[in-house]
Structure formats: C-alpha cells, structure tokens
Amino acid sequence: AVLNIMKKLEKFSEGEIATKIIGNLAMEEISKLDQVSCVRYASVYQDFNNVSDFIDFVNTIILEKNRN
C-alpha cells in the first residue's frame, strides 16, 4: 500500500503536496486492504462531526463494494 501511495505521489510535479491529497491516497489504499480500517481512519482523518456523517461514509463504502 505504501509503495502504491509513493508511486502516485511521484507523479506530482509540485515540490510540495497537500496533506489532503496524501490522506485521500492513504484512505484509498487502506480501503483496498480492509474496510473496517478504512472507516476507522476516515473517522479521524475526515473529522466526522456527527453520526450521520459516519453513516454516510459507511454507505459510500458499501456502494463502492457492490459496484466491484
């Protein structure tokens, strides 16, 4: 997962890369490994403010899984 993130980051021509981009790439890779870990990471990274934010995110993961 880390190597995949690094490869994607190498494609950026900018000297600095926003932490939001790195966080999104990490979340993408984590979701490939384990959905529960992805939800745990997202709950901190995305700073859910209420239960409905959490539920919306979990529903998004469920929909993505059903597409694949």
Predicted model as a PDB file, atoms N, CA, C, CB and O in Angstrom, pLDDT in the B-factor column:
MODEL        1                                                                  
ATOM      1  N   ALA A   1       0.819  -1.181   0.000  1.00 93.00           N  
ATOM      2  CA  ALA A   1       0.000   0.000   0.000  1.00 93.00           C  
ATOM      3  C   ALA A   1       0.872   1.258   0.000  1.00 93.00           C  
ATOM      4  CB  ALA A   1      -0.937  -0.009   1.201  1.00 93.00           C  
ATOM      5  O   ALA A   1       0.594   2.222  -0.713  1.00 93.00           O  
ATOM      6  N   VAL A   2       1.923   1.230   0.806  1.00 94.00           N  
ATOM      7  CA  VAL A   2       2.804   2.395   0.893  1.00 94.00           C  
ATOM      8  C   VAL A   2       3.503   2.629  -0.440  1.00 94.00           C  
ATOM      9  CB  VAL A   2       3.843   2.210   2.018  1.00 94.00           C  
ATOM     10  O   VAL A   2       3.642   3.771  -0.879  1.00 94.00           O  
ATOM     11  N   LEU A   3       3.938   1.563  -1.078  1.00 96.00           N  
ATOM     12  CA  LEU A   3       4.589   1.717  -2.387  1.00 96.00           C  
ATOM     13  C   LEU A   3       3.630   2.297  -3.414  1.00 96.00           C  
ATOM     14  CB  LEU A   3       5.128   0.370  -2.881  1.00 96.00           C  
ATOM     15  O   LEU A   3       4.030   3.126  -4.232  1.00 96.00           O  
ATOM     16  N   ASN A   4       2.377   1.879  -3.386  1.00 95.00           N  
ATOM     17  CA  ASN A   4       1.379   2.431  -4.312  1.00 95.00           C  
ATOM     18  C   ASN A   4       1.184   3.928  -4.080  1.00 95.00           C  
ATOM     19  CB  ASN A   4       0.035   1.694  -4.156  1.00 95.00           C  
ATOM     20  O   ASN A   4       1.079   4.704  -5.029  1.00 95.00           O  
ATOM     21  N   ILE A   5       1.137   4.321  -2.820  1.00 94.00           N  
ATOM     22  CA  ILE A   5       0.992   5.741  -2.499  1.00 94.00           C  
ATOM     23  C   ILE A   5       2.209   6.514  -2.991  1.00 94.00           C  
ATOM     24  CB  ILE A   5       0.802   5.943  -0.979  1.00 94.00           C  
ATOM     25  O   ILE A   5       2.076   7.584  -3.585  1.00 94.00           O  
ATOM     26  N   MET A   6       3.385   5.972  -2.741  1.00 92.00           N  
ATOM     27  CA  MET A   6       4.616   6.648  -3.163  1.00 92.00           C  
ATOM     28  C   MET A   6       4.668   6.811  -4.684  1.00 92.00           C  
ATOM     29  CB  MET A   6       5.846   5.866  -2.678  1.00 92.00           C  
ATOM     30  O   MET A   6       5.060   7.867  -5.180  1.00 92.00           O  
ATOM     31  N   LYS A   7       4.278   5.777  -5.421  1.00 93.00           N  
ATOM     32  CA  LYS A   7       4.270   5.862  -6.882  1.00 93.00           C  
ATOM     33  C   LYS A   7       3.326   6.961  -7.366  1.00 93.00           C  
ATOM     34  CB  LYS A   7       3.865   4.514  -7.492  1.00 93.00           C  
ATOM     35  O   LYS A   7       3.646   7.707  -8.291  1.00 93.00           O  
ATOM     36  N   LYS A   8       2.169   7.048  -6.733  1.00 93.00           N  
ATOM     37  CA  LYS A   8       1.204   8.076  -7.123  1.00 93.00           C  
ATOM     38  C   LYS A   8       1.722   9.467  -6.790  1.00 93.00           C  
ATOM     39  CB  LYS A   8      -0.139   7.838  -6.432  1.00 93.00           C  
ATOM     40  O   LYS A   8       1.510  10.410  -7.552  1.00 93.00           O  
ATOM     41  N   LEU A   9       2.400   9.596  -5.655  1.00 91.00           N  
ATOM     42  CA  LEU A   9       2.936  10.893  -5.252  1.00 91.00           C  
ATOM     43  C   LEU A   9       4.072  11.347  -6.177  1.00 91.00           C  
ATOM     44  CB  LEU A   9       3.432  10.829  -3.806  1.00 91.00           C  
ATOM     45  O   LEU A   9       4.249  12.542  -6.409  1.00 91.00           O  
ATOM     46  N   GLU A  10       4.830  10.393  -6.695  1.00 90.00           N  
ATOM     47  CA  GLU A  10       5.928  10.720  -7.605  1.00 90.00           C  
ATOM     48  C   GLU A  10       5.430  11.360  -8.899  1.00 90.00           C  
ATOM     49  CB  GLU A  10       6.728   9.468  -7.926  1.00 90.00           C  
ATOM     50  O   GLU A  10       6.187  12.056  -9.576  1.00 90.00           O  
ATOM     51  N   LYS A  11       4.194  11.136  -9.237  1.00 88.00           N  
ATOM     52  CA  LYS A  11       3.625  11.697 -10.468  1.00 88.00           C  
ATOM     53  C   LYS A  11       3.318  13.183 -10.342  1.00 88.00           C  
ATOM     54  CB  LYS A  11       2.360  10.951 -10.842  1.00 88.00           C  
ATOM     55  O   LYS A  11       3.118  13.864 -11.348  1.00 88.00           O  
ATOM     56  N   PHE A  12       3.279  13.692  -9.105  1.00 84.00           N  
ATOM     57  CA  PHE A  12       3.030  15.116  -8.903  1.00 84.00           C  
ATOM     58  C   PHE A  12       4.299  15.894  -9.222  1.00 84.00           C  
ATOM     59  CB  PHE A  12       2.559  15.401  -7.450  1.00 84.00           C  
ATOM     60  O   PHE A  12       5.384  15.548  -8.754  1.00 84.00           O  
ATOM     61  N   SER A  13       4.161  16.926 -10.007  1.00 75.00           N  
ATOM     62  CA  SER A  13       5.325  17.717 -10.393  1.00 75.00           C  
ATOM     63  C   SER A  13       5.643  18.809  -9.373  1.00 75.00           C  
ATOM     64  CB  SER A  13       5.099  18.339 -11.758  1.00 75.00           C  
ATOM     65  O   SER A  13       6.717  19.409  -9.413  1.00 75.00           O  
ATOM     66  N   GLU A  14       4.714  19.060  -8.469  1.00 72.00           N  
ATOM     67  CA  GLU A  14       4.908  20.101  -7.477  1.00 72.00           C  
ATOM     68  C   GLU A  14       5.930  19.649  -6.429  1.00 72.00           C  
ATOM     69  CB  GLU A  14       3.568  20.466  -6.809  1.00 72.00           C  
ATOM     70  O   GLU A  14       6.073  18.457  -6.157  1.00 72.00           O  
ATOM     71  N   GLY A  15       6.629  20.612  -5.854  1.00 80.00           N  
ATOM     72  CA  GLY A  15       7.573  20.299  -4.800  1.00 80.00           C  
ATOM     73  C   GLY A  15       6.875  19.895  -3.519  1.00 80.00           C  
ATOM     74  O   GLY A  15       7.337  19.005  -2.804  1.00 80.00           O  
ATOM     75  N   GLU A  16       5.772  20.545  -3.231  1.00 87.00           N  
ATOM     76  CA  GLU A  16       5.012  20.223  -2.029  1.00 87.00           C  
ATOM     77  C   GLU A  16       3.668  19.624  -2.424  1.00 87.00           C  
ATOM     78  CB  GLU A  16       4.814  21.481  -1.146  1.00 87.00           C  
ATOM     79  O   GLU A  16       3.048  20.031  -3.406  1.00 87.00           O  
ATOM     80  N   ILE A  17       3.239  18.654  -1.638  1.00 89.00           N  
ATOM     81  CA  ILE A  17       1.956  18.003  -1.894  1.00 89.00           C  
ATOM     82  C   ILE A  17       1.085  18.206  -0.665  1.00 89.00           C  
ATOM     83  CB  ILE A  17       2.133  16.474  -2.222  1.00 89.00           C  
ATOM     84  O   ILE A  17       1.515  17.968   0.463  1.00 89.00           O  
ATOM     85  N   ALA A  18      -0.126  18.642  -0.895  1.00 89.00           N  
ATOM     86  CA  ALA A  18      -1.046  18.913   0.216  1.00 89.00           C  
ATOM     87  C   ALA A  18      -1.328  17.642   1.011  1.00 89.00           C  
ATOM     88  CB  ALA A  18      -2.366  19.512  -0.308  1.00 89.00           C  
ATOM     89  O   ALA A  18      -1.457  16.554   0.450  1.00 89.00           O  
ATOM     90  N   THR A  19      -1.420  17.805   2.321  1.00 89.00           N  
ATOM     91  CA  THR A  19      -1.707  16.654   3.166  1.00 89.00           C  
ATOM     92  C   THR A  19      -3.057  16.033   2.843  1.00 89.00           C  
ATOM     93  CB  THR A  19      -1.663  17.055   4.623  1.00 89.00           C  
ATOM     94  O   THR A  19      -3.257  14.836   3.053  1.00 89.00           O  
ATOM     95  N   LYS A  20      -3.983  16.834   2.334  1.00 88.00           N  
ATOM     96  CA  LYS A  20      -5.295  16.307   1.959  1.00 88.00           C  
ATOM     97  C   LYS A  20      -5.143  15.262   0.848  1.00 88.00           C  
ATOM     98  CB  LYS A  20      -6.235  17.456   1.502  1.00 88.00           C  
ATOM     99  O   LYS A  20      -5.820  14.235   0.865  1.00 88.00           O  
ATOM    100  N   ILE A  21      -4.265  15.523  -0.103  1.00 90.00           N  
ATOM    101  CA  ILE A  21      -4.023  14.567  -1.193  1.00 90.00           C  
ATOM    102  C   ILE A  21      -3.419  13.283  -0.641  1.00 90.00           C  
ATOM    103  CB  ILE A  21      -3.088  15.179  -2.266  1.00 90.00           C  
ATOM    104  O   ILE A  21      -3.844  12.185  -0.999  1.00 90.00           O  
ATOM    105  N   ILE A  22      -2.436  13.424   0.225  1.00 92.00           N  
ATOM    106  CA  ILE A  22      -1.801  12.243   0.820  1.00 92.00           C  
ATOM    107  C   ILE A  22      -2.818  11.456   1.643  1.00 92.00           C  
ATOM    108  CB  ILE A  22      -0.597  12.655   1.704  1.00 92.00           C  
ATOM    109  O   ILE A  22      -2.851  10.227   1.580  1.00 92.00           O  
ATOM    110  N   GLY A  23      -3.635  12.149   2.402  1.00 91.00           N  
ATOM    111  CA  GLY A  23      -4.670  11.480   3.201  1.00 91.00           C  
ATOM    112  C   GLY A  23      -5.666  10.733   2.350  1.00 91.00           C  
ATOM    113  O   GLY A  23      -6.070   9.622   2.693  1.00 91.00           O  
ATOM    114  N   ASN A  24      -6.070  11.333   1.236  1.00 90.00           N  
ATOM    115  CA  ASN A  24      -7.012  10.662   0.328  1.00 90.00           C  
ATOM    116  C   ASN A  24      -6.381   9.423  -0.303  1.00 90.00           C  
ATOM    117  CB  ASN A  24      -7.479  11.631  -0.775  1.00 90.00           C  
ATOM    118  O   ASN A  24      -7.038   8.390  -0.437  1.00 90.00           O  
ATOM    119  N   LEU A  25      -5.115   9.524  -0.688  1.00 94.00           N  
ATOM    120  CA  LEU A  25      -4.419   8.369  -1.257  1.00 94.00           C  
ATOM    121  C   LEU A  25      -4.301   7.258  -0.216  1.00 94.00           C  
ATOM    122  CB  LEU A  25      -3.019   8.775  -1.771  1.00 94.00           C  
ATOM    123  O   LEU A  25      -4.486   6.083  -0.534  1.00 94.00           O  
ATOM    124  N   ALA A  26      -3.994   7.628   1.019  1.00 94.00           N  
ATOM    125  CA  ALA A  26      -3.892   6.631   2.086  1.00 94.00           C  
ATOM    126  C   ALA A  26      -5.239   5.946   2.309  1.00 94.00           C  
ATOM    127  CB  ALA A  26      -3.403   7.286   3.396  1.00 94.00           C  
ATOM    128  O   ALA A  26      -5.305   4.725   2.451  1.00 94.00           O  
ATOM    129  N   MET A  27      -6.298   6.730   2.338  1.00 90.00           N  
ATOM    130  CA  MET A  27      -7.626   6.161   2.552  1.00 90.00           C  
ATOM    131  C   MET A  27      -8.004   5.215   1.409  1.00 90.00           C  
ATOM    132  CB  MET A  27      -8.674   7.280   2.684  1.00 90.00           C  
ATOM    133  O   MET A  27      -8.605   4.166   1.637  1.00 90.00           O  
ATOM    134  N   GLU A  28      -7.651   5.589   0.196  1.00 90.00           N  
ATOM    135  CA  GLU A  28      -7.926   4.739  -0.964  1.00 90.00           C  
ATOM    136  C   GLU A  28      -7.218   3.390  -0.835  1.00 90.00           C  
ATOM    137  CB  GLU A  28      -7.488   5.444  -2.259  1.00 90.00           C  
ATOM    138  O   GLU A  28      -7.813   2.342  -1.087  1.00 90.00           O  
ATOM    139  N   GLU A  29      -5.961   3.426  -0.446  1.00 93.00           N  
ATOM    140  CA  GLU A  29      -5.199   2.176  -0.301  1.00 93.00           C  
ATOM    141  C   GLU A  29      -5.680   1.354   0.887  1.00 93.00           C  
ATOM    142  CB  GLU A  29      -3.711   2.479  -0.146  1.00 93.00           C  
ATOM    143  O   GLU A  29      -5.765   0.129   0.800  1.00 93.00           O  
ATOM    144  N   ILE A  30      -5.991   2.013   1.984  1.00 93.00           N  
ATOM    145  CA  ILE A  30      -6.484   1.299   3.163  1.00 93.00           C  
ATOM    146  C   ILE A  30      -7.804   0.601   2.843  1.00 93.00           C  
ATOM    147  CB  ILE A  30      -6.662   2.269   4.353  1.00 93.00           C  
ATOM    148  O   ILE A  30      -8.049  -0.513   3.306  1.00 93.00           O  
ATOM    149  N   SER A  31      -8.649   1.254   2.055  1.00 88.00           N  
ATOM    150  CA  SER A  31      -9.946   0.650   1.722  1.00 88.00           C  
ATOM    151  C   SER A  31      -9.787  -0.625   0.906  1.00 88.00           C  
ATOM    152  CB  SER A  31     -10.809   1.643   0.956  1.00 88.00           C  
ATOM    153  O   SER A  31     -10.645  -1.506   0.954  1.00 88.00           O  
ATOM    154  N   LYS A  32      -8.693  -0.726   0.158  1.00 89.00           N  
ATOM    155  CA  LYS A  32      -8.422  -1.950  -0.606  1.00 89.00           C  
ATOM    156  C   LYS A  32      -8.022  -3.097   0.316  1.00 89.00           C  
ATOM    157  CB  LYS A  32      -7.317  -1.701  -1.643  1.00 89.00           C  
ATOM    158  O   LYS A  32      -8.255  -4.265   0.004  1.00 89.00           O  
ATOM    159  N   LEU A  33      -7.419  -2.755   1.453  1.00 91.00           N  
ATOM    160  CA  LEU A  33      -6.933  -3.774   2.372  1.00 91.00           C  
ATOM    161  C   LEU A  33      -8.000  -4.241   3.353  1.00 91.00           C  
ATOM    162  CB  LEU A  33      -5.746  -3.252   3.129  1.00 91.00           C  
ATOM    163  O   LEU A  33      -8.171  -5.437   3.586  1.00 91.00           O  
ATOM    164  N   ASP A  34      -8.719  -3.267   3.927  1.00 90.00           N  
ATOM    165  CA  ASP A  34      -9.677  -3.610   4.970  1.00 90.00           C  
ATOM    166  C   ASP A  34     -10.680  -2.475   5.137  1.00 90.00           C  
ATOM    167  CB  ASP A  34      -8.956  -3.902   6.307  1.00 90.00           C  
ATOM    168  O   ASP A  34     -10.299  -1.339   5.421  1.00 90.00           O  
ATOM    169  N   GLN A  35     -11.939  -2.780   4.963  1.00 86.00           N  
ATOM    170  CA  GLN A  35     -12.969  -1.739   5.016  1.00 86.00           C  
ATOM    171  C   GLN A  35     -13.151  -1.168   6.418  1.00 86.00           C  
ATOM    172  CB  GLN A  35     -14.288  -2.291   4.520  1.00 86.00           C  
ATOM    173  O   GLN A  35     -13.405   0.026   6.573  1.00 86.00           O  
ATOM    174  N   VAL A  36     -13.025  -2.004   7.428  1.00 89.00           N  
ATOM    175  CA  VAL A  36     -13.189  -1.514   8.795  1.00 89.00           C  
ATOM    176  C   VAL A  36     -12.061  -0.539   9.131  1.00 89.00           C  
ATOM    177  CB  VAL A  36     -13.210  -2.694   9.805  1.00 89.00           C  
ATOM    178  O   VAL A  36     -12.299   0.506   9.737  1.00 89.00           O  
ATOM    179  N   SER A  37     -10.843  -0.881   8.739  1.00 91.00           N  
ATOM    180  CA  SER A  37      -9.718   0.031   8.965  1.00 91.00           C  
ATOM    181  C   SER A  37      -9.921   1.335   8.221  1.00 91.00           C  
ATOM    182  CB  SER A  37      -8.402  -0.618   8.533  1.00 91.00           C  
ATOM    183  O   SER A  37      -9.554   2.401   8.715  1.00 91.00           O  
ATOM    184  N   CYS A  38     -10.494   1.256   7.054  1.00 88.00           N  
ATOM    185  CA  CYS A  38     -10.769   2.461   6.270  1.00 88.00           C  
ATOM    186  C   CYS A  38     -11.744   3.364   7.013  1.00 88.00           C  
ATOM    187  CB  CYS A  38     -11.332   2.092   4.882  1.00 88.00           C  
ATOM    188  O   CYS A  38     -11.550   4.578   7.069  1.00 88.00           O  
ATOM    189  N   VAL A  39     -12.781   2.780   7.578  1.00 88.00           N  
ATOM    190  CA  VAL A  39     -13.767   3.571   8.323  1.00 88.00           C  
ATOM    191  C   VAL A  39     -13.114   4.183   9.558  1.00 88.00           C  
ATOM    192  CB  VAL A  39     -14.983   2.696   8.731  1.00 88.00           C  
ATOM    193  O   VAL A  39     -13.380   5.337   9.893  1.00 88.00           O  
ATOM    194  N   ARG A  40     -12.271   3.427  10.228  1.00 88.00           N  
ATOM    195  CA  ARG A  40     -11.573   3.950  11.417  1.00 88.00           C  
ATOM    196  C   ARG A  40     -10.667   5.118  11.035  1.00 88.00           C  
ATOM    197  CB  ARG A  40     -10.741   2.833  12.101  1.00 88.00           C  
ATOM    198  O   ARG A  40     -10.661   6.153  11.701  1.00 88.00           O  
ATOM    199  N   TYR A  41      -9.911   4.943   9.969  1.00 90.00           N  
ATOM    200  CA  TYR A  41      -9.018   6.016   9.506  1.00 90.00           C  
ATOM    201  C   TYR A  41      -9.839   7.246   9.120  1.00 90.00           C  
ATOM    202  CB  TYR A  41      -8.157   5.538   8.297  1.00 90.00           C  
ATOM    203  O   TYR A  41      -9.510   8.368   9.506  1.00 90.00           O  
ATOM    204  N   ALA A  42     -10.894   7.029   8.366  1.00 87.00           N  
ATOM    205  CA  ALA A  42     -11.720   8.147   7.899  1.00 87.00           C  
ATOM    206  C   ALA A  42     -12.382   8.885   9.046  1.00 87.00           C  
ATOM    207  CB  ALA A  42     -12.780   7.651   6.936  1.00 87.00           C  
ATOM    208  O   ALA A  42     -12.560  10.101   8.979  1.00 87.00           O  
ATOM    209  N   SER A  43     -12.750   8.166  10.101  1.00 84.00           N  
ATOM    210  CA  SER A  43     -13.427   8.826  11.216  1.00 84.00           C  
ATOM    211  C   SER A  43     -12.521   9.865  11.876  1.00 84.00           C  
ATOM    212  CB  SER A  43     -13.882   7.790  12.252  1.00 84.00           C  
ATOM    213  O   SER A  43     -13.007  10.855  12.424  1.00 84.00           O  
ATOM    214  N   VAL A  44     -11.223   9.645  11.828  1.00 85.00           N  
ATOM    215  CA  VAL A  44     -10.274  10.618  12.367  1.00 85.00           C  
ATOM    216  C   VAL A  44      -9.874  11.613  11.287  1.00 85.00           C  
ATOM    217  CB  VAL A  44      -9.024   9.910  12.935  1.00 85.00           C  
ATOM    218  O   VAL A  44      -9.910  12.825  11.500  1.00 85.00           O  
ATOM    219  N   TYR A  45      -9.496  11.092  10.131  1.00 84.00           N  
ATOM    220  CA  TYR A  45      -8.996  11.935   9.043  1.00 84.00           C  
ATOM    221  C   TYR A  45     -10.056  12.926   8.555  1.00 84.00           C  
ATOM    222  CB  TYR A  45      -8.527  11.065   7.880  1.00 84.00           C  
ATOM    223  O   TYR A  45      -9.755  14.095   8.315  1.00 84.00           O  
ATOM    224  N   GLN A  46     -11.283  12.457   8.413  1.00 84.00           N  
ATOM    225  CA  GLN A  46     -12.334  13.321   7.890  1.00 84.00           C  
ATOM    226  C   GLN A  46     -13.072  14.067   8.989  1.00 84.00           C  
ATOM    227  CB  GLN A  46     -13.312  12.510   7.084  1.00 84.00           C  
ATOM    228  O   GLN A  46     -13.959  14.874   8.711  1.00 84.00           O  
ATOM    229  N   ASP A  47     -12.712  13.801  10.222  1.00 81.00           N  
ATOM    230  CA  ASP A  47     -13.250  14.533  11.361  1.00 81.00           C  
ATOM    231  C   ASP A  47     -14.785  14.572  11.346  1.00 81.00           C  
ATOM    232  CB  ASP A  47     -12.693  15.951  11.373  1.00 81.00           C  
ATOM    233  O   ASP A  47     -15.396  15.640  11.300  1.00 81.00           O  
ATOM    234  N   PHE A  48     -15.384  13.380  11.388  1.00 85.00           N  
ATOM    235  CA  PHE A  48     -16.837  13.306  11.398  1.00 85.00           C  
ATOM    236  C   PHE A  48     -17.377  14.101  12.587  1.00 85.00           C  
ATOM    237  CB  PHE A  48     -17.314  11.830  11.458  1.00 85.00           C  
ATOM    238  O   PHE A  48     -16.878  13.973  13.705  1.00 85.00           O  
ATOM    239  N   ASN A  49     -18.384  14.910  12.341  1.00 87.00           N  
ATOM    240  CA  ASN A  49     -18.957  15.750  13.390  1.00 87.00           C  
ATOM    241  C   ASN A  49     -20.175  15.136  14.057  1.00 87.00           C  
ATOM    242  CB  ASN A  49     -19.326  17.081  12.825  1.00 87.00           C  
ATOM    243  O   ASN A  49     -20.539  15.504  15.174  1.00 87.00           O  
ATOM    244  N   ASN A  50     -20.808  14.184  13.352  1.00 88.00           N  
ATOM    245  CA  ASN A  50     -21.985  13.552  13.933  1.00 88.00           C  
ATOM    246  C   ASN A  50     -22.172  12.163  13.333  1.00 88.00           C  
ATOM    247  CB  ASN A  50     -23.244  14.419  13.704  1.00 88.00           C  
ATOM    248  O   ASN A  50     -21.458  11.766  12.412  1.00 88.00           O  
ATOM    249  N   VAL A  51     -23.123  11.452  13.859  1.00 90.00           N  
ATOM    250  CA  VAL A  51     -23.355  10.072  13.435  1.00 90.00           C  
ATOM    251  C   VAL A  51     -23.755   9.996  11.965  1.00 90.00           C  
ATOM    252  CB  VAL A  51     -24.433   9.428  14.301  1.00 90.00           C  
ATOM    253  O   VAL A  51     -23.373   9.052  11.274  1.00 90.00           O  
ATOM    254  N   SER A  52     -24.510  10.962  11.483  1.00 92.00           N  
ATOM    255  CA  SER A  52     -24.950  10.909  10.084  1.00 92.00           C  
ATOM    256  C   SER A  52     -23.771  11.022   9.122  1.00 92.00           C  
ATOM    257  CB  SER A  52     -25.959  12.027   9.801  1.00 92.00           C  
ATOM    258  O   SER A  52     -23.804  10.427   8.045  1.00 92.00           O  
ATOM    259  N   ASP A  53     -22.725  11.775   9.486  1.00 89.00           N  
ATOM    260  CA  ASP A  53     -21.513  11.818   8.657  1.00 89.00           C  
ATOM    261  C   ASP A  53     -20.885  10.430   8.569  1.00 89.00           C  
ATOM    262  CB  ASP A  53     -20.491  12.833   9.229  1.00 89.00           C  
ATOM    263  O   ASP A  53     -20.464   9.987   7.500  1.00 89.00           O  
ATOM    264  N   PHE A  54     -20.831   9.759   9.709  1.00 88.00           N  
ATOM    265  CA  PHE A  54     -20.279   8.417   9.784  1.00 88.00           C  
ATOM    266  C   PHE A  54     -21.095   7.446   8.934  1.00 88.00           C  
ATOM    267  CB  PHE A  54     -20.231   7.942  11.237  1.00 88.00           C  
ATOM    268  O   PHE A  54     -20.538   6.659   8.170  1.00 88.00           O  
ATOM    269  N   ILE A  55     -22.408   7.508   9.073  1.00 92.00           N  
ATOM    270  CA  ILE A  55     -23.299   6.621   8.318  1.00 92.00           C  
ATOM    271  C   ILE A  55     -23.169   6.873   6.822  1.00 92.00           C  
ATOM    272  CB  ILE A  55     -24.758   6.815   8.763  1.00 92.00           C  
ATOM    273  O   ILE A  55     -23.133   5.925   6.038  1.00 92.00           O  
ATOM    274  N   ASP A  56     -23.100   8.120   6.422  1.00 92.00           N  
ATOM    275  CA  ASP A  56     -22.937   8.452   5.004  1.00 92.00           C  
ATOM    276  C   ASP A  56     -21.658   7.847   4.441  1.00 92.00           C  
ATOM    277  CB  ASP A  56     -22.927   9.971   4.807  1.00 92.00           C  
ATOM    278  O   ASP A  56     -21.651   7.319   3.329  1.00 92.00           O  
ATOM    279  N   PHE A  57     -20.579   7.926   5.211  1.00 89.00           N  
ATOM    280  CA  PHE A  57     -19.309   7.377   4.745  1.00 89.00           C  
ATOM    281  C   PHE A  57     -19.389   5.858   4.604  1.00 89.00           C  
ATOM    282  CB  PHE A  57     -18.178   7.761   5.707  1.00 89.00           C  
ATOM    283  O   PHE A  57     -18.933   5.296   3.608  1.00 89.00           O  
ATOM    284  N   VAL A  58     -19.969   5.199   5.606  1.00 90.00           N  
ATOM    285  CA  VAL A  58     -20.110   3.739   5.544  1.00 90.00           C  
ATOM    286  C   VAL A  58     -20.985   3.342   4.360  1.00 90.00           C  
ATOM    287  CB  VAL A  58     -20.710   3.191   6.861  1.00 90.00           C  
ATOM    288  O   VAL A  58     -20.679   2.368   3.672  1.00 90.00           O  
ATOM    289  N   ASN A  59     -22.055   4.068   4.112  1.00 91.00           N  
ATOM    290  CA  ASN A  59     -22.905   3.774   2.954  1.00 91.00           C  
ATOM    291  C   ASN A  59     -22.140   3.936   1.645  1.00 91.00           C  
ATOM    292  CB  ASN A  59     -24.135   4.685   2.954  1.00 91.00           C  
ATOM    293  O   ASN A  59     -22.345   3.166   0.706  1.00 91.00           O  
ATOM    294  N   THR A  60     -21.267   4.924   1.580  1.00 87.00           N  
ATOM    295  CA  THR A  60     -20.437   5.120   0.382  1.00 87.00           C  
ATOM    296  C   THR A  60     -19.539   3.907   0.153  1.00 87.00           C  
ATOM    297  CB  THR A  60     -19.578   6.402   0.515  1.00 87.00           C  
ATOM    298  O   THR A  60     -19.394   3.446  -0.979  1.00 87.00           O  
ATOM    299  N   ILE A  61     -18.947   3.398   1.207  1.00 84.00           N  
ATOM    300  CA  ILE A  61     -18.085   2.218   1.091  1.00 84.00           C  
ATOM    301  C   ILE A  61     -18.892   1.008   0.639  1.00 84.00           C  
ATOM    302  CB  ILE A  61     -17.388   1.921   2.433  1.00 84.00           C  
ATOM    303  O   ILE A  61     -18.427   0.228  -0.192  1.00 84.00           O  
ATOM    304  N   ILE A  62     -20.079   0.849   1.172  1.00 86.00           N  
ATOM    305  CA  ILE A  62     -20.940  -0.277   0.792  1.00 86.00           C  
ATOM    306  C   ILE A  62     -21.298  -0.184  -0.682  1.00 86.00           C  
ATOM    307  CB  ILE A  62     -22.222  -0.308   1.654  1.00 86.00           C  
ATOM    308  O   ILE A  62     -21.260  -1.190  -1.391  1.00 86.00           O  
ATOM    309  N   LEU A  63     -21.644   0.996  -1.149  1.00 86.00           N  
ATOM    310  CA  LEU A  63     -21.993   1.172  -2.566  1.00 86.00           C  
ATOM    311  C   LEU A  63     -20.805   0.876  -3.460  1.00 86.00           C  
ATOM    312  CB  LEU A  63     -22.496   2.594  -2.826  1.00 86.00           C  
ATOM    313  O   LEU A  63     -20.963   0.230  -4.495  1.00 86.00           O  
ATOM    314  N   GLU A  64     -19.625   1.331  -3.086  1.00 81.00           N  
ATOM    315  CA  GLU A  64     -18.422   1.060  -3.875  1.00 81.00           C  
ATOM    316  C   GLU A  64     -18.121  -0.435  -3.934  1.00 81.00           C  
ATOM    317  CB  GLU A  64     -17.223   1.812  -3.292  1.00 81.00           C  
ATOM    318  O   GLU A  64     -17.730  -0.954  -4.980  1.00 81.00           O  
ATOM    319  N   LYS A  65     -18.303  -1.120  -2.816  1.00 77.00           N  
ATOM    320  CA  LYS A  65     -18.050  -2.565  -2.777  1.00 77.00           C  
ATOM    321  C   LYS A  65     -19.026  -3.290  -3.702  1.00 77.00           C  
ATOM    322  CB  LYS A  65     -18.175  -3.107  -1.326  1.00 77.00           C  
ATOM    323  O   LYS A  65     -18.637  -4.221  -4.407  1.00 77.00           O  
ATOM    324  N   ASN A  66     -20.272  -2.873  -3.701  1.00 81.00           N  
ATOM    325  CA  ASN A  66     -21.282  -3.526  -4.536  1.00 81.00           C  
ATOM    326  C   ASN A  66     -21.043  -3.273  -6.033  1.00 81.00           C  
ATOM    327  CB  ASN A  66     -22.677  -3.037  -4.143  1.00 81.00           C  
ATOM    328  O   ASN A  66     -21.462  -4.076  -6.867  1.00 81.00           O  
ATOM    329  N   ARG A  67     -20.379  -2.172  -6.375  1.00 83.00           N  
ATOM    330  CA  ARG A  67     -20.055  -1.886  -7.784  1.00 83.00           C  
ATOM    331  C   ARG A  67     -18.960  -2.808  -8.301  1.00 83.00           C  
ATOM    332  CB  ARG A  67     -19.621  -0.425  -7.948  1.00 83.00           C  
ATOM    333  O   ARG A  67     -18.920  -3.153  -9.482  1.00 83.00           O  
ATOM    334  N   ASN A  68     -18.077  -3.196  -7.393  1.00 69.00           N  
ATOM    335  CA  ASN A  68     -16.938  -4.055  -7.798  1.00 69.00           C  
ATOM    336  C   ASN A  68     -17.370  -5.466  -7.715  1.00 69.00           C  
ATOM    337  CB  ASN A  68     -15.684  -3.828  -6.922  1.00 69.00           C  
ATOM    338  O   ASN A  68     -16.586  -6.370  -8.007  1.00 69.00           O  
TER     339      ASN A  68                                                      
ENDMDL                                                                          
END                                                                             
